[in-house]
């Protein structure tokens, strides 16, 4: 279940514009890193 919710979060962020992501402090190339930041030591 947790994996599905993370997958959904990645999809949601991928649908956002670069401007929306920038407003959140996230670069498009860092979406997966952002979503899994608590699981992977980046």
N, C-alpha and C positions, 0 to 999 in steps of 0.2 A: 504494500500500500504506500509506504514511504517513497519508494522508487517512482510510483505513478505520480505522486504529487510533485516530486522534483521534475519529472518529465514535463508535467503540465506547466510548471513554472518556467522551464526553459522555453517551451512553446509560446507561452504568453509574452515573455521578454523578446523572443525572436519576432513576434508580430508588431512590436513597438518600433517607432521611428528612431533613427540615430539621435535625434534631438531629445526625445523622451528618455532614452537611455542615458544620455549625457546629463540630463536634469537629475537623474537618479545617481549619477556618479559611476555609471557602468559603461564600459566600451563594449561594442558588439562582440569583439573577439574574446572578451572576458565573461560572457554570459555563463558558460558552464562552470568556470572557476568561481563565479559569484554564487551560483546556486549550490555548489558542492563545497563551499569554503569551510564548512565545519567538518567535512569528512576527509578532505585531502589537504596535506600540508603544502600549499603553494606558497 
